[in-house]
Amino acid sequence: MPKKEIYDVIIIGSGIAAHSAAVYLSRAALKPLIIGAPEPDQLSLTTVVENYPGFPNGIMGPELIENCKKQAQKFGAEYKTAWVTSFKKSGKNYEVGTDKERFVTRTVIISTGASARWLGVKGEDKYKGKGISTCAVCDAALFRDKEVIVIGGGDSAMEETLALYKFAKKITIIHRRDSFRASKIMQARVLKLNDKIKIIWDSEIVEITGNKFVEGAKIKNIKTNKKSEIKCQGVFLAIGHTPNTKIFEKLIKLDKLGYVVTDKRINTNLPGVFAAGDVQDFIYKQAVTSAGTGCMAALEAEKYIENLKAIGEY
Ligand code: NAP
């Protein structure tokens, strides 16, 4: 029986962190295998990306991802589409399993991202990308002089509001309780901008309405059950993200929110296993920072392989 190939690097994920790592590793002739989920990454669900350097007229999110993938493939990166269902140690290597195959690798880059949480209310699916966004830093400029609502009461909701403040005509924050969860300093920044920010407490969205694009939202006060309707052109959801780390939780150190814990050089607790992008970052969550950490992970993986060769353990 032929001996099973041992990969130098397997990258798990299909977002910009994964493709950026793949570009660096394939250019270093390490022939990475990238296993991406059969569902779109966050950028592929976005419309125009205006803050990724190098594109003065912006670039569509799906196009940016496709370009990065083509760039990596040009240098020899191998792509497979499958759900990764297992991650194990295999002697001094690692075994990555999908529902169909098992792969052995010397290093792993985890870049499985974090999925924005959705409300699950009527109209949400219909208006995704048509007025509903989960990233104000990405999309705020598209809502210049428009009326928008932000849902949530955590630091992300405060950040989204601050990002929108520069552009939107009016921002209404809708929160399900009567106090914010966000840090005091973030709350203070938002609360002092009361010229165009309004807060509706104890309320939840029950439906997002519109025609071709978002035109409003129906809300309900959960203490009084009183229903009302707000006119708006944008709905920004900031009710948290869930890092996609379930399959790693037995072996990889995660923080209390489930994000992979990495050091300054992007190492996880396991030798030869690195993490890049939103799966290890709940603060910046930007395409460019994800690409940056993807590059860092690739350089560290390359160094790790060189070291294995130098000490005769390759
Ligand atoms: P979060 O702290 O979990 O806050 C989520 C907010 O959404 C909460 O106010 C929550 O309400 C609300 N929410 C959750 N599910 C909801 C639902 N189904 N319907 C309506 N509202 C819902 O999430 P986050 O703001 O994304 O922050 C995550 C972590 O990242 C935090 O540790 C935060 O400090 C950190 N973070 C830091 C920075 C920064 O340092 N600059 C920026 C962003 C995030 P309740 O309050 O009632 O639970």
Boltz pocket constraint, residues with backbone or C-beta under 6 A from the ligand:
constraints:
  - pocket:
      binder: B
      contacts: [[A, 118], [A, 119], [A, 151], [A, 152], [A, 153], [A, 154], [A, 155], [A, 156], [A, 157], [A, 159], [A, 174], [A, 176], [A, 177], [A, 179], [A, 180], [A, 181], [A, 182], [A, 204], [A, 238], [A, 239], [A, 240], [A, 241], [A, 257], [A, 282], [A, 283]]
      max_distance: 6.0
